[in-house]
């Protein structure tokens, strides 16, 4: 059975999908067709139900809960760290209310968190890799960075304004779910569980063969050195990637409740989770 699977060209996704991409794990009667695009594009594809399994921003799930289950595996979860607001000069978060801030997509969890932390910003949507340059050139007042830019922004001479992961930890005291994998309900529960199982096995392979998986992931590292690549992957591929914990499930509920209270979403979705098969 052919399954269209979406994931990003980022190191954390590449690390998790290494076992699948290299043929190192059994495919359980499935043939994956990979669709590799940035997270904002994958969010849009999911809105159109184009993909059988895909990475999405956790912020997008309320609009997808009728058509997709959340896979219990493959999540990207921060623990006291997350997307960063950066600028060229020292600023307080309060100074950015009403200001132009470059964001990596209106459907991203990073942008949802930004709106909760600093209301009334003026978002300027652009590809995430262009954000630091836009901040340096002064075309925006600040930028919201994700992926490896969370570790390398100082190399470009940029300064931190607000770590949204720290803000979340101080406010909520729970993990910060940023990315999810979702599986289309129309596949049926049995097939959906097989799909989730293949991804689970690929993540287990990566943990068991970290040097090989890191070497594979660094093909997508956009020049990030090995030490920072390993650090970034370790931040977002962890135990939460193998199973969504109870605290993480509660964090999703709180995120959606806060977003509903701020009128960012219309309803708090029921969290439908599809589990992989037992090992």
C-alpha positions, 0 to 999 in steps of 0.5 A, spaced: 500 500 500 502 506 498 502 512 503 504 519 502 508 522 508 510 529 509 516 531 513 521 537 513 528 538 510 530 539 517 535 535 522 530 533 527 525 530 522 531 527 518 534 524 524 527 520 525 526 518 518 533 516 517 531 508 518 525 509 513 529 513 508 535 508 508 531 502 508 533 499 515 526 498 518 521 493 516 515 497 512 510 492 514 507 492 507 507 499 506 510 503 501 512 511 503 512 516 498 516 522 501 513 529 500 519 533 503 517 541 504 517 546 510 512 546 515 508 551 513 507 548 506 506 541 510 500 545 514 497 547 508 497 540 505 494 537 511 488 542 511 487 540 504 488 532 506 493 531 501 498 527 505 496 520 509 501 522 514 505 528 515 509 533 520 504 539 522 505 544 527 501 543 533 498 549 532 494 547 526 491 541 529 485 544 531 483 545 524 485 538 522 482 534 528 476 531 524 480 528 518 487 526 522 489 522 528 495 525 532 500 519 532 503 518 538 510 518 535 514 523 532 513 529 536 517 535 537 517 537 544 521 543 548 523 542 555 524 549 557 526 552 550 523 553 544 522 558 538 526 565 539 524 572 538 531 576 536 533 583 534 539 587 532 538 591 539 536 590 546 529 590 547 524 588 551 518 584 549 513 589 551 516 594 546 514 589 540 507 590 541 504 593 535 511 592 531 513 588 525 515 581 526 518 576 521 514 570 522 515 563 519 508 562 518 501 564 520 499 556 522 506 555 526 506 553 533 511 559 534 506 564 531 501 562 536 506 562 542 508 569 540 501 572 539 499 569 546 506 572 549 506 579 545 499 581 543 498 585 537 504 584 533 504 585 526 506 579 523 510 579 516 510 572 514 516 569 510 521 563 509 524 561 516 531 562 513 530 569 511 528 571 517 535 573 520 537 577 514 530 581 514 532 583 522 539 585 520 537 589 514 531 593 519 526 591 514 522 588 520 523 590 528 524 583 530 524 576 528 521 569 530 526 564 529 526 556 529 530 550 527 537 551 528 537 558 528 535 558 535 542 556 536 546 560 531 543 567 531 548 570 536 553 568 530 550 573 526 550 578 531 543 578 533 540 578 540 535 575 544 528 578 546 524 572 548 525 565 548 518 562 548 520 556 551 522 559 557 516 563 557 511 557 556 515 554 562 514 559 567 507 560 565 505 553 564 510 549 567 509 543 562 513 541 556 512 545 550 509 541 544 511 544 537 510 539 532 506 533 531 505 527 526 498 526 524 495 520 520 489 521 516 483 517 519 480 515 512 486 510 512 482 506 517 485 505 524 489 498 522 493 501 517 494 508 521 497 504 526 502 500 521 504 507 519 505 510 526 509 503 527 514 504 521 515 511 524 516 509 531 521 503 529 525 508 525 526 513 531 528 507 535 533 505 529 536 512 530 537 512 537 540 505 536 545 508 531 546 515 533 552 516 529 549 514 522 543 517 523 546 524 525 551 523 519 544 522 515 541 528 518 547 533 517 545 532 510 539 537 511 543 541 516 544 548 512 552 548 514 551 547 522 557 544 525 556 536 528 556 539 535 550 544 534 547 539 530 547 533 535 545 539 540 539 541 536 537 534 534 537 532 542 533 538 543 527 535 539 528 528 538 527 525 545 523 520 549 517 525 547 518 523 540 517 515 542 510 516 546 506 523 547 507 523 555 501 525 559 504 532 561 505 533 554 498 531 552 495 536 558 500 541 555 496 541 548 490 541 551 492 548 555 495 551 549 489 550 545 485 552 551 489 559 551 489 560 544 481 559 544 481 564 550 485 569 545 480 568 540 486 565 535 482 558 534 474 557 534 474 550 538 478 546 543 479 540 539 478 533 542 485 530 542 485 523 538 491 519 538 493 513 534 498 508 537 503 504 534 503 496 534 506 493 540 514 492 540 
